[in-house]
Amino acid sequence: MKRYLFVAAISAIACGSAAAHHGWGSYDAANPVTIKGTIVASKYENPHATISVKAADKVWTVTLAPTFRMINRGASKEMVAVGKTISAYGYVSTAEKDEIRAERITVDGKTVEMR
């Protein structure tokens, strides 16, 4: 019985993680863009950190890397805090017209690779 519960718990965790995570096929990698602006909202949480950036044309949702990767590469929560000016290079979503997946970001002269 204990083994059954263990296997069931592991399966539930794996399925939940897979359902929460999405693939990158819905981004237009053939046409990269760079947006620059002020961070107006920031969520530093898994499965991916996200920020909202007020650029010259509109407010963009920018999908960043998972927090463990950001921390390992020197992109702290403070780096992507509300009020910071950011440049984000990445790919526009084919499903959400105001969203990009960032490949790299630059804040305060520091560039960090997201992938």
Biopython code that builds the backbone (N, CA, C, O; Angstrom):
import numpy as np
from Bio.PDB.StructureBuilder import StructureBuilder

atoms = [
    (1, "MET", "N", (0.821, -1.193, 0.000)),
    (1, "MET", "CA", (0.000, 0.000, 0.000)),
    (1, "MET", "C", (0.865, 1.257, 0.000)),
    (1, "MET", "O", (0.568, 2.222, -0.703)),
    (2, "LYS", "N", (1.942, 1.239, 0.797)),
    (2, "LYS", "CA", (2.832, 2.399, 0.844)),
    (2, "LYS", "C", (3.453, 2.662, -0.519)),
    (2, "LYS", "O", (3.581, 3.809, -0.947)),
    (3, "ARG", "N", (3.840, 1.575, -1.198)),
    (3, "ARG", "CA", (4.440, 1.741, -2.523)),
    (3, "ARG", "C", (3.430, 2.355, -3.492)),
    (3, "ARG", "O", (3.784, 3.234, -4.278)),
    (4, "TYR", "N", (2.185, 1.903, -3.443)),
    (4, "TYR", "CA", (1.139, 2.445, -4.307)),
    (4, "TYR", "C", (0.968, 3.942, -4.058)),
    (4, "TYR", "O", (0.888, 4.722, -5.006)),
    (5, "LEU", "N", (0.911, 4.340, -2.802)),
    (5, "LEU", "CA", (0.748, 5.763, -2.476)),
    (5, "LEU", "C", (1.941, 6.579, -2.951)),
    (5, "LEU", "O", (1.771, 7.697, -3.438)),
    (6, "PHE", "N", (3.139, 6.036, -2.817)),
    (6, "PHE", "CA", (4.338, 6.715, -3.270)),
    (6, "PHE", "C", (4.291, 6.924, -4.781)),
    (6, "PHE", "O", (4.534, 8.029, -5.267)),
    (7, "VAL", "N", (3.980, 5.869, -5.519)),
    (7, "VAL", "CA", (3.896, 5.952, -6.979)),
    (7, "VAL", "C", (2.798, 6.928, -7.397)),
    (7, "VAL", "O", (2.992, 7.713, -8.325)),
    (8, "ALA", "N", (1.654, 6.889, -6.727)),
    (8, "ALA", "CA", (0.556, 7.801, -7.042)),
    (8, "ALA", "C", (0.966, 9.245, -6.786)),
    (8, "ALA", "O", (0.641, 10.129, -7.579)),
    (9, "ALA", "N", (1.673, 9.495, -5.696)),
    (9, "ALA", "CA", (2.111, 10.857, -5.372)),
    (9, "ALA", "C", (3.107, 11.368, -6.403)),
    (9, "ALA", "O", (2.999, 12.510, -6.850)),
    (10, "ILE", "N", (4.067, 10.546, -6.783)),
    (10, "ILE", "CA", (5.062, 10.933, -7.788)),
    (10, "ILE", "C", (4.375, 11.207, -9.125)),
    (10, "ILE", "O", (4.713, 12.175, -9.807)),
    (11, "SER", "N", (3.426, 10.372, -9.501)),
    (11, "SER", "CA", (2.698, 10.565, -10.761)),
    (11, "SER", "C", (1.921, 11.871, -10.751)),
    (11, "SER", "O", (1.908, 12.591, -11.749)),
    (12, "ALA", "N", (1.281, 12.181, -9.649)),
    (12, "ALA", "CA", (0.506, 13.420, -9.548)),
    (12, "ALA", "C", (1.407, 14.639, -9.659)),
    (12, "ALA", "O", (1.049, 15.620, -10.311)),
    (13, "ILE", "N", (2.570, 14.584, -9.028)),
    (13, "ILE", "CA", (3.518, 15.704, -9.102)),
    (13, "ILE", "C", (4.017, 15.869, -10.533)),
    (13, "ILE", "O", (4.071, 16.987, -11.044)),
    (14, "ALA", "N", (4.380, 14.775, -11.176)),
    (14, "ALA", "CA", (4.892, 14.839, -12.542)),
    (14, "ALA", "C", (3.838, 15.355, -13.509)),
    (14, "ALA", "O", (4.142, 16.182, -14.368)),
    (15, "CYS", "N", (2.628, 14.890, -13.383)),
    (15, "CYS", "CA", (1.546, 15.337, -14.272)),
    (15, "CYS", "C", (1.222, 16.798, -14.029)),
    (15, "CYS", "O", (0.980, 17.542, -14.980)),
    (16, "GLY", "N", (1.212, 17.210, -12.807)),
    (16, "GLY", "CA", (0.932, 18.617, -12.490)),
    (16, "GLY", "C", (1.998, 19.529, -13.046)),
    (16, "GLY", "O", (1.685, 20.595, -13.576)),
    (17, "SER", "N", (3.254, 19.132, -12.935)),
    (17, "SER", "CA", (4.350, 19.937, -13.460)),
    (17, "SER", "C", (4.281, 20.012, -14.975)),
    (17, "SER", "O", (4.497, 21.076, -15.555)),
    (18, "ALA", "N", (3.985, 18.901, -15.616)),
    (18, "ALA", "CA", (3.903, 18.885, -17.070)),
    (18, "ALA", "C", (2.744, 19.735, -17.561)),
    (18, "ALA", "O", (2.870, 20.417, -18.578)),
    (19, "ALA", "N", (1.640, 19.710, -16.874)),
    (19, "ALA", "CA", (0.491, 20.503, -17.300)),
    (19, "ALA", "C", (0.742, 21.988, -17.104)),
    (19, "ALA", "O", (0.261, 22.800, -17.894)),
    (20, "ALA", "N", (1.478, 22.357, -16.080)),
    (20, "ALA", "CA", (1.736, 23.768, -15.803)),
    (20, "ALA", "C", (2.775, 24.339, -16.755)),
    (20, "ALA", "O", (2.748, 25.534, -17.050)),
    (21, "HIS", "N", (3.682, 23.514, -17.237)),
    (21, "HIS", "CA", (4.751, 23.976, -18.118)),
    (21, "HIS", "C", (4.279, 23.919, -19.567)),
    (21, "HIS", "O", (3.564, 22.999, -19.963)),
    (22, "HIS", "N", (4.680, 24.893, -20.333)),
    (22, "HIS", "CA", (4.283, 24.917, -21.739)),
    (22, "HIS", "C", (5.514, 24.853, -22.619)),
    (22, "HIS", "O", (6.618, 25.176, -22.180)),
    (23, "GLY", "N", (5.326, 24.437, -23.854)),
    (23, "GLY", "CA", (6.433, 24.363, -24.794)),
    (23, "GLY", "C", (6.709, 25.714, -25.421)),
    (23, "GLY", "O", (5.966, 26.674, -25.214)),
    (24, "TRP", "N", (7.782, 25.778, -26.187)),
    (24, "TRP", "CA", (8.182, 27.038, -26.806)),
    (24, "TRP", "C", (7.805, 27.085, -28.284)),
    (24, "TRP", "O", (8.232, 28.002, -28.985)),
    (25, "GLY", "N", (7.024, 26.134, -28.779)),
    (25, "GLY", "CA", (6.652, 26.104, -30.190)),
    (25, "GLY", "C", (5.727, 27.226, -30.613)),
    (25, "GLY", "O", (5.579, 27.483, -31.807)),
    (26, "SER", "N", (5.106, 27.897, -29.667)),
    (26, "SER", "CA", (4.151, 28.956, -30.031)),
    (26, "SER", "C", (4.793, 30.347, -30.049)),
    (26, "SER", "O", (4.106, 31.352, -29.868)),
    (27, "TYR", "N", (6.096, 30.401, -30.265)),
    (27, "TYR", "CA", (6.801, 31.680, -30.382)),
    (27, "TYR", "C", (7.490, 31.739, -31.735)),
    (27, "TYR", "O", (8.012, 30.731, -32.210)),
    (28, "ASP", "N", (7.497, 32.911, -32.357)),
    (28, "ASP", "CA", (8.038, 33.090, -33.697)),
    (28, "ASP", "C", (9.548, 33.330, -33.637)),
    (28, "ASP", "O", (10.002, 34.473, -33.611)),
    (29, "ALA", "N", (10.314, 32.246, -33.615)),
    (29, "ALA", "CA", (11.771, 32.333, -33.492)),
    (29, "ALA", "C", (12.443, 32.891, -34.741)),
    (29, "ALA", "O", (13.618, 33.256, -34.698)),
    (30, "ALA", "N", (11.715, 32.962, -35.851)),
    (30, "ALA", "CA", (12.285, 33.484, -37.092)),
    (30, "ALA", "C", (12.336, 35.006, -37.110)),
    (30, "ALA", "O", (13.032, 35.594, -37.938)),
    (31, "ASN", "N", (11.601, 35.649, -36.197)),
    (31, "ASN", "CA", (11.529, 37.105, -36.200)),
    (31, "ASN", "C", (11.740, 37.684, -34.799)),
    (31, "ASN", "O", (10.781, 38.104, -34.151)),
    (32, "PRO", "N", (12.990, 37.709, -34.329)),
    (32, "PRO", "CA", (13.237, 38.228, -32.989)),
    (32, "PRO", "C", (12.952, 39.726, -32.905)),
    (32, "PRO", "O", (13.053, 40.452, -33.894)),
    (33, "VAL", "N", (12.596, 40.165, -31.704)),
    (33, "VAL", "CA", (12.325, 41.584, -31.449)),
    (33, "VAL", "C", (13.080, 42.009, -30.192)),
    (33, "VAL", "O", (13.472, 41.182, -29.369)),
    (34, "THR", "N", (13.270, 43.309, -30.068)),
    (34, "THR", "CA", (13.819, 43.890, -28.852)),
    (34, "THR", "C", (12.828, 44.928, -28.369)),
    (34, "THR", "O", (12.443, 45.826, -29.117)),
    (35, "ILE", "N", (12.417, 44.802, -27.116)),
    (35, "ILE", "CA", (11.547, 45.821, -26.538)),
    (35, "ILE", "C", (12.301, 46.501, -25.402)),
    (35, "ILE", "O", (13.089, 45.875, -24.693)),
    (36, "LYS", "N", (12.041, 47.784, -25.248)),
    (36, "LYS", "CA", (12.669, 48.568, -24.195)),
    (36, "LYS", "C", (11.586, 49.339, -23.476)),
    (36, "LYS", "O", (10.678, 49.887, -24.100)),
    (37, "GLY", "N", (11.689, 49.377, -22.151)),
    (37, "GLY", "CA", (10.701, 50.122, -21.392)),
    (37, "GLY", "C", (10.877, 49.931, -19.905)),
    (37, "GLY", "O", (11.908, 49.454, -19.429)),
    (38, "THR", "N", (9.838, 50.318, -19.184)),
    (38, "THR", "CA", (9.840, 50.262, -17.729)),
    (38, "THR", "C", (9.029, 49.067, -17.257)),
    (38, "THR", "O", (7.944, 48.799, -17.773)),
    (39, "ILE", "N", (9.559, 48.350, -16.273)),
    (39, "ILE", "CA", (8.831, 47.218, -15.691)),
    (39, "ILE", "C", (7.714, 47.774, -14.819)),
    (39, "ILE", "O", (7.963, 48.531, -13.881)),
    (40, "VAL", "N", (6.461, 47.385, -15.142)),
    (40, "VAL", "CA", (5.302, 47.865, -14.387)),
    (40, "VAL", "C", (4.684, 46.776, -13.509)),
    (40, "VAL", "O", (3.860, 47.074, -12.645)),
    (41, "ALA", "N", (5.072, 45.527, -13.723)),
    (41, "ALA", "CA", (4.624, 44.406, -12.882)),
    (41, "ALA", "C", (5.681, 43.316, -12.977)),
    (41, "ALA", "O", (6.319, 43.146, -14.016)),
    (42, "SER", "N", (5.865, 42.571, -11.874)),
    (42, "SER", "CA", (6.881, 41.529, -11.841)),
    (42, "SER", "C", (6.410, 40.367, -10.972)),
    (42, "SER", "O", (5.954, 40.559, -9.845)),
    (43, "LYS", "N", (6.532, 39.143, -11.528)),
    (43, "LYS", "CA", (6.244, 37.915, -10.775)),
    (43, "LYS", "C", (7.489, 37.048, -10.856)),
    (43, "LYS", "O", (7.807, 36.499, -11.911)),
    (44, "TYR", "N", (8.179, 36.929, -9.757)),
    (44, "TYR", "CA", (9.406, 36.140, -9.694)),
    (44, "TYR", "C", (9.052, 34.804, -9.065)),
    (44, "TYR", "O", (9.328, 34.556, -7.892)),
    (45, "GLU", "N", (8.430, 33.939, -9.880)),
    (45, "GLU", "CA", (7.960, 32.644, -9.394)),
    (45, "GLU", "C", (8.019, 31.628, -10.520)),
    (45, "GLU", "O", (8.172, 31.986, -11.688)),
    (46, "ASN", "N", (7.899, 30.363, -10.161)),
    (46, "ASN", "CA", (7.935, 29.279, -11.141)),
    (46, "ASN", "C", (6.544, 29.008, -11.691)),
    (46, "ASN", "O", (5.569, 29.315, -11.004)),
    (47, "PRO", "N", (6.391, 28.448, -12.893)),
    (47, "PRO", "CA", (7.447, 27.814, -13.653)),
    (47, "PRO", "C", (8.369, 28.800, -14.378)),
    (47, "PRO", "O", (9.480, 28.423, -14.751)),
    (48, "HIS", "N", (7.942, 30.054, -14.589)),
    (48, "HIS", "CA", (8.779, 31.069, -15.213)),
    (48, "HIS", "C", (8.468, 32.407, -14.563)),
    (48, "HIS", "O", (7.318, 32.713, -14.248)),
    (49, "ALA", "N", (9.502, 33.185, -14.373)),
    (49, "ALA", "CA", (9.276, 34.564, -13.942)),
    (49, "ALA", "C", (8.663, 35.311, -15.122)),
    (49, "ALA", "O", (8.976, 35.022, -16.277)),
    (50, "THR", "N", (7.796, 36.267, -14.830)),
    (50, "THR", "CA", (7.204, 37.100, -15.875)),
    (50, "THR", "C", (7.208, 38.552, -15.417)),
    (50, "THR", "O", (7.106, 38.853, -14.228)),
    (51, "ILE", "N", (7.327, 39.429, -16.381)),
    (51, "ILE", "CA", (7.251, 40.854, -16.102)),
    (51, "ILE", "C", (6.353, 41.501, -17.142)),
    (51, "ILE", "O", (6.174, 40.972, -18.238)),
    (52, "SER", "N", (5.794, 42.641, -16.793)),
    (52, "SER", "CA", (5.064, 43.474, -17.750)),
    (52, "SER", "C", (5.913, 44.702, -17.989)),
    (52, "SER", "O", (6.363, 45.352, -17.045)),
    (53, "VAL", "N", (6.131, 45.019, -19.260)),
    (53, "VAL", "CA", (7.002, 46.123, -19.639)),
    (53, "VAL", "C", (6.217, 47.144, -20.443)),
    (53, "VAL", "O", (5.632, 46.817, -21.476)),
    (54, "LYS", "N", (6.207, 48.378, -19.967)),
    (54, "LYS", "CA", (5.552, 49.464, -20.698)),
    (54, "LYS", "C", (6.563, 50.027, -21.688)),
    (54, "LYS", "O", (7.466, 50.780, -21.324)),
    (55, "ALA", "N", (6.389, 49.642, -22.946)),
    (55, "ALA", "CA", (7.251, 50.100, -24.029)),
    (55, "ALA", "C", (6.587, 51.289, -24.720)),
    (55, "ALA", "O", (5.515, 51.728, -24.303)),
    (56, "ALA", "N", (7.206, 51.802, -25.756)),
    (56, "ALA", "CA", (6.664, 52.954, -26.469)),
    (56, "ALA", "C", (5.334, 52.639, -27.145)),
    (56, "ALA", "O", (4.474, 53.512, -27.257)),
    (57, "ASP", "N", (5.158, 51.377, -27.602)),
    (57, "ASP", "CA", (3.970, 51.031, -28.372)),
    (57, "ASP", "C", (2.841, 50.417, -27.546)),
    (57, "ASP", "O", (1.670, 50.599, -27.877)),
    (58, "LYS", "N", (3.179, 49.684, -26.464)),
    (58, "LYS", "CA", (2.161, 49.006, -25.649)),
    (58, "LYS", "C", (2.806, 48.385, -24.427)),
    (58, "LYS", "O", (4.015, 48.499, -24.226)),
    (59, "VAL", "N", (2.001, 47.731, -23.619)),
    (59, "VAL", "CA", (2.520, 46.972, -22.477)),
    (59, "VAL", "C", (2.688, 45.522, -22.927)),
    (59, "VAL", "O", (1.742, 44.887, -23.392)),
    (60, "TRP", "N", (3.899, 45.019, -22.778)),
    (60, "TRP", "CA", (4.237, 43.652, -23.161)),
    (60, "TRP", "C", (4.329, 42.758, -21.939)),
    (60, "TRP", "O", (4.786, 43.192, -20.881)),
    (61, "THR", "N", (3.899, 41.515, -22.076)),
    (61, "THR", "CA", (4.177, 40.487, -21.081)),
    (61, "THR", "C", (5.439, 39.792, -21.548)),
    (61, "THR", "O", (5.505, 39.300, -22.675)),
    (62, "VAL", "N", (6.447, 39.752, -20.679)),
    (62, "VAL", "CA", (7.729, 39.146, -21.030)),
    (62, "VAL", "C", (7.925, 37.902, -20.157)),
    (62, "VAL", "O", (8.012, 37.996, -18.932)),
    (63, "THR", "N", (7.992, 36.748, -20.802)),
    (63, "THR", "CA", (8.233, 35.493, -20.104)),
    (63, "THR", "C", (9.739, 35.310, -19.989)),
    (63, "THR", "O", (10.461, 35.309, -20.987)),
    (64, "LEU", "N", (10.193, 35.156, -18.760)),
    (64, "LEU", "CA", (11.617, 34.988, -18.484)),
    (64, "LEU", "C", (11.916, 33.518, -18.198)),
    (64, "LEU", "O", (11.095, 32.651, -18.499)),
    (65, "ALA", "N", (13.052, 33.238, -17.635)),
    (65, "ALA", "CA", (13.455, 31.865, -17.304)),
    (65, "ALA", "C", (12.878, 31.450, -15.954)),
    (65, "ALA", "O", (12.353, 32.286, -15.219)),
    (66, "PRO", "N", (12.974, 30.163, -15.626)),
    (66, "PRO", "CA", (12.616, 29.726, -14.267)),
    (66, "PRO", "C", (13.522, 30.443, -13.256)),
    (66, "PRO", "O", (14.655, 30.801, -13.575)),
    (67, "THR", "N", (13.022, 30.643, -12.058)),
    (67, "THR", "CA", (13.768, 31.425, -11.074)),
    (67, "THR", "C", (15.132, 30.815, -10.736)),
    (67, "THR", "O", (16.099, 31.551, -10.544)),
    (68, "PHE", "N", (15.224, 29.471, -10.661)),
    (68, "PHE", "CA", (16.519, 28.865, -10.335)),
    (68, "PHE", "C", (17.560, 29.210, -11.383)),
    (68, "PHE", "O", (18.721, 29.435, -11.042)),
    (69, "ARG", "N", (17.171, 29.256, -12.665)),
    (69, "ARG", "CA", (18.106, 29.600, -13.738)),
    (69, "ARG", "C", (18.472, 31.078, -13.654)),
    (69, "ARG", "O", (19.631, 31.449, -13.841)),
    (70, "MET", "N", (17.484, 31.914, -13.373)),
    (70, "MET", "CA", (17.766, 33.343, -13.259)),
    (70, "MET", "C", (18.743, 33.615, -12.119)),
    (70, "MET", "O", (19.684, 34.393, -12.274)),
    (71, "ILE", "N", (18.520, 32.973, -10.979)),
    (71, "ILE", "CA", (19.416, 33.148, -9.827)),
    (71, "ILE", "C", (20.826, 32.681, -10.185)),
    (71, "ILE", "O", (21.802, 33.363, -9.873)),
    (72, "ASN", "N", (20.938, 31.515, -10.840)),
    (72, "ASN", "CA", (22.248, 30.977, -11.225)),
    (72, "ASN", "C", (22.987, 31.888, -12.201)),
    (72, "ASN", "O", (24.217, 31.880, -12.252)),
    (73, "ARG", "N", (22.246, 32.664, -12.968)),
    (73, "ARG", "CA", (22.874, 33.541, -13.966)),
    (73, "ARG", "C", (22.974, 34.989, -13.495)),
    (73, "ARG", "O", (23.394, 35.864, -14.252)),
    (74, "GLY", "N", (22.593, 35.237, -12.256)),
    (74, "GLY", "CA", (22.763, 36.571, -11.697)),
    (74, "GLY", "C", (21.588, 37.513, -11.876)),
    (74, "GLY", "O", (21.732, 38.721, -11.683)),
    (75, "ALA", "N", (20.428, 36.986, -12.240)),
    (75, "ALA", "CA", (19.227, 37.823, -12.407)),
    (75, "ALA", "C", (18.344, 37.665, -11.174)),
    (75, "ALA", "O", (17.472, 36.797, -11.124)),
    (76, "SER", "N", (18.578, 38.496, -10.208)),
    (76, "SER", "CA", (17.830, 38.427, -8.953)),
    (76, "SER", "C", (16.440, 39.041, -9.100)),
    (76, "SER", "O", (16.122, 39.676, -10.105)),
    (77, "LYS", "N", (15.638, 38.836, -8.085)),
    (77, "LYS", "CA", (14.305, 39.435, -8.028)),
    (77, "LYS", "C", (14.411, 40.955, -8.114)),
    (77, "LYS", "O", (13.579, 41.603, -8.749)),
    (78, "GLU", "N", (15.422, 41.517, -7.484)),
    (78, "GLU", "CA", (15.627, 42.963, -7.496)),
    (78, "GLU", "C", (15.977, 43.486, -8.883)),
    (78, "GLU", "O", (15.656, 44.626, -9.220)),
    (79, "MET", "N", (16.632, 42.659, -9.683)),
    (79, "MET", "CA", (17.013, 43.075, -11.034)),
    (79, "MET", "C", (15.785, 43.332, -11.904)),
    (79, "MET", "O", (15.803, 44.218, -12.758)),
    (80, "VAL", "N", (14.714, 42.558, -11.690)),
    (80, "VAL", "CA", (13.513, 42.700, -12.521)),
    (80, "VAL", "C", (12.356, 43.303, -11.704)),
    (80, "VAL", "O", (11.193, 42.951, -11.899)),
    (81, "ALA", "N", (12.697, 44.197, -10.808)),
    (81, "ALA", "CA", (11.698, 44.835, -9.948)),
    (81, "ALA", "C", (10.945, 45.937, -10.691)),
    (81, "ALA", "O", (11.446, 46.520, -11.652)),
    (82, "VAL", "N", (9.752, 46.197, -10.228)),
    (82, "VAL", "CA", (8.932, 47.281, -10.775)),
    (82, "VAL", "C", (9.725, 48.585, -10.706)),
    (82, "VAL", "O", (10.365, 48.891, -9.700)),
    (83, "GLY", "N", (9.666, 49.345, -11.804)),
    (83, "GLY", "CA", (10.353, 50.629, -11.885)),
    (83, "GLY", "C", (11.670, 50.580, -12.634)),
    (83, "GLY", "O", (12.161, 51.617, -13.081)),
    (84, "LYS", "N", (12.259, 49.385, -12.784)),
    (84, "LYS", "CA", (13.524, 49.244, -13.506)),
    (84, "LYS", "C", (13.279, 49.413, -15.002)),
    (84, "LYS", "O", (12.214, 49.065, -15.513)),
    (85, "THR", "N", (14.275, 49.948, -15.691)),
    (85, "THR", "CA", (14.238, 50.044, -17.149)),
    (85, "THR", "C", (14.937, 48.814, -17.710)),
    (85, "THR", "O", (16.019, 48.440, -17.258)),
    (86, "ILE", "N", (14.304, 48.191, -18.700)),
    (86, "ILE", "CA", (14.803, 46.916, -19.236)),
    (86, "ILE", "C", (14.794, 46.923, -20.756)),
    (86, "ILE", "O", (13.972, 47.581, -21.393)),
    (87, "SER", "N", (15.722, 46.178, -21.312)),
    (87, "SER", "CA", (15.716, 45.845, -22.730)),
    (87, "SER", "C", (15.617, 44.327, -22.782)),
    (87, "SER", "O", (16.422, 43.629, -22.166)),
    (88, "ALA", "N", (14.636, 43.815, -23.514)),
    (88, "ALA", "CA", (14.434, 42.369, -23.620)),
    (88, "ALA", "C", (14.447, 41.968, -25.091)),
    (88, "ALA", "O", (13.704, 42.522, -25.901)),
    (89, "TYR", "N", (15.293, 41.004, -25.426)),
    (89, "TYR", "CA", (15.395, 40.462, -26.773)),
    (89, "TYR", "C", (14.753, 39.089, -26.760)),
    (89, "TYR", "O", (15.085, 38.254, -25.918)),
    (90, "GLY", "N", (13.827, 38.846, -27.695)),
    (90, "GLY", "CA", (13.182, 37.540, -27.719)),
    (90, "GLY", "C", (12.220, 37.386, -28.871)),
    (90, "GLY", "O", (12.336, 38.046, -29.904)),
    (91, "TYR", "N", (11.259, 36.490, -28.666)),
    (91, "TYR", "CA", (10.351, 36.079, -29.733)),
    (91, "TYR", "C", (8.906, 36.318, -29.339)),
    (91, "TYR", "O", (8.492, 35.998, -28.225)),
    (92, "VAL", "N", (8.143, 36.883, -30.261)),
    (92, "VAL", "CA", (6.733, 37.174, -30.022)),
    (92, "VAL", "C", (5.918, 35.885, -30.075)),
    (92, "VAL", "O", (6.164, 35.013, -30.909)),
    (93, "SER", "N", (4.962, 35.780, -29.186)),
    (93, "SER", "CA", (4.054, 34.631, -29.155)),
    (93, "SER", "C", (3.141, 34.665, -30.370)),
    (93, "SER", "O", (2.682, 35.730, -30.784)),
    (94, "THR", "N", (2.883, 33.504, -30.934)),
    (94, "THR", "CA", (1.926, 33.414, -32.032)),
    (94, "THR", "C", (0.504, 33.276, -31.499)),
    (94, "THR", "O", (-0.460, 33.388, -32.257)),
    (95, "ALA", "N", (0.372, 33.032, -30.188)),
    (95, "ALA", "CA", (-0.950, 32.874, -29.565)),
    (95, "ALA", "C", (-1.393, 34.132, -28.825)),
    (95, "ALA", "O", (-2.580, 34.458, -28.812)),
    (96, "GLU", "N", (-0.448, 34.840, -28.210)),
    (96, "GLU", "CA", (-0.740, 36.052, -27.442)),
    (96, "GLU", "C", (0.045, 37.210, -28.047)),
    (96, "GLU", "O", (1.264, 37.268, -27.889)),
    (97, "LYS", "N", (-0.621, 38.129, -28.734)),
    (97, "LYS", "CA", (0.069, 39.162, -29.509)),
    (97, "LYS", "C", (0.919, 40.118, -28.683)),
    (97, "LYS", "O", (1.797, 40.779, -29.239)),
    (98, "ASP", "N", (0.692, 40.216, -27.381)),
    (98, "ASP", "CA", (1.438, 41.143, -26.534)),
    (98, "ASP", "C", (2.436, 40.428, -25.626)),
    (98, "ASP", "O", (2.831, 40.972, -24.595)),
    (99, "GLU", "N", (2.846, 39.221, -25.996)),
    (99, "GLU", "CA", (3.765, 38.449, -25.163)),
    (99, "GLU", "C", (5.016, 38.091, -25.943)),
    (99, "GLU", "O", (4.956, 37.752, -27.125)),
    (100, "ILE", "N", (6.159, 38.171, -25.256)),
    (100, "ILE", "CA", (7.394, 37.649, -25.843)),
    (100, "ILE", "C", (8.059, 36.702, -24.853)),
    (100, "ILE", "O", (7.876, 36.812, -23.641)),
    (101, "ARG", "N", (8.818, 35.790, -25.384)),
    (101, "ARG", "CA", (9.688, 34.914, -24.590)),
    (101, "ARG", "C", (11.083, 35.490, -24.708)),
    (101, "ARG", "O", (11.647, 35.522, -25.802)),
    (102, "ALA", "N", (11.644, 35.943, -23.609)),
    (102, "ALA", "CA", (12.949, 36.601, -23.634)),
    (102, "ALA", "C", (14.080, 35.590, -23.751)),
    (102, "ALA", "O", (14.107, 34.584, -23.042)),
    (103, "GLU", "N", (14.998, 35.866, -24.642)),
    (103, "GLU", "CA", (16.236, 35.101, -24.750)),
    (103, "GLU", "C", (17.320, 35.749, -23.904)),
    (103, "GLU", "O", (18.170, 35.066, -23.332)),
    (104, "ARG", "N", (17.279, 37.087, -23.830)),
    (104, "ARG", "CA", (18.231, 37.804, -22.985)),
    (104, "ARG", "C", (17.614, 39.122, -22.554)),
    (104, "ARG", "O", (16.783, 39.701, -23.254)),
    (105, "ILE", "N", (18.034, 39.575, -21.399)),
    (105, "ILE", "CA", (17.575, 40.861, -20.883)),
    (105, "ILE", "C", (18.785, 41.687, -20.470)),
    (105, "ILE", "O", (19.834, 41.146, -20.121)),
    (106, "THR", "N", (18.621, 43.011, -20.514)),
    (106, "THR", "CA", (19.649, 43.926, -20.031)),
    (106, "THR", "C", (18.986, 44.920, -19.102)),
    (106, "THR", "O", (18.022, 45.592, -19.471)),
    (107, "VAL", "N", (19.519, 45.007, -17.880)),
    (107, "VAL", "CA", (19.028, 45.933, -16.871)),
    (107, "VAL", "C", (20.247, 46.556, -16.193)),
    (107, "VAL", "O", (21.173, 45.847, -15.797)),
    (108, "ASP", "N", (20.246, 47.877, -16.061)),
    (108, "ASP", "CA", (21.361, 48.584, -15.401)),
    (108, "ASP", "C", (22.713, 48.205, -15.985)),
    (108, "ASP", "O", (23.697, 48.077, -15.257)),
    (109, "GLY", "N", (22.761, 48.024, -17.325)),
    (109, "GLY", "CA", (24.019, 47.699, -18.001)),
    (109, "GLY", "C", (24.451, 46.245, -17.881)),
    (109, "GLY", "O", (25.500, 45.876, -18.410)),
    (110, "LYS", "N", (23.673, 45.410, -17.202)),
    (110, "LYS", "CA", (24.008, 43.990, -17.042)),
    (110, "LYS", "C", (23.118, 43.149, -17.959)),
    (110, "LYS", "O", (21.892, 43.242, -17.896)),
    (111, "THR", "N", (23.732, 42.337, -18.800)),
    (111, "THR", "CA", (23.004, 41.457, -19.699)),
    (111, "THR", "C", (23.020, 40.039, -19.152)),
    (111, "THR", "O", (24.059, 39.536, -18.726)),
    (112, "VAL", "N", (21.846, 39.397, -19.170)),
    (112, "VAL", "CA", (21.719, 38.026, -18.676)),
    (112, "VAL", "C", (20.995, 37.192, -19.725)),
    (112, "VAL", "O", (19.930, 37.571, -20.212)),
    (113, "GLU", "N", (21.588, 36.049, -20.067)),
    (113, "GLU", "CA", (20.958, 35.093, -20.983)),
    (113, "GLU", "C", (19.906, 34.304, -20.215)),
    (113, "GLU", "O", (20.165, 33.831, -19.108)),
    (114, "MET", "N", (18.730, 34.163, -20.798)),
    (114, "MET", "CA", (17.635, 33.446, -20.156)),
    (114, "MET", "C", (17.612, 31.966, -20.500)),
    (114, "MET", "O", (17.115, 31.167, -19.706)),
    (115, "ARG", "N", (18.129, 31.578, -21.646)),
    (115, "ARG", "CA", (18.027, 30.173, -22.084)),
    (115, "ARG", "C", (19.342, 29.472, -21.996)),
    (115, "ARG", "O", (19.435, 28.289, -22.324)),
]
sb = StructureBuilder()
sb.init_structure("model")
sb.init_model(0)
sb.init_chain("A")
sb.init_seg("    ")
for serial, (resi, resn, name, xyz) in enumerate(atoms, 1):
    if name == "N":
        sb.init_residue(resn, " ", resi, " ")
    sb.init_atom(name, np.array(xyz, "f"), 0.0, 1.0, " ", f" {name:<3s}", serial, name[0])
structure = sb.get_structure()
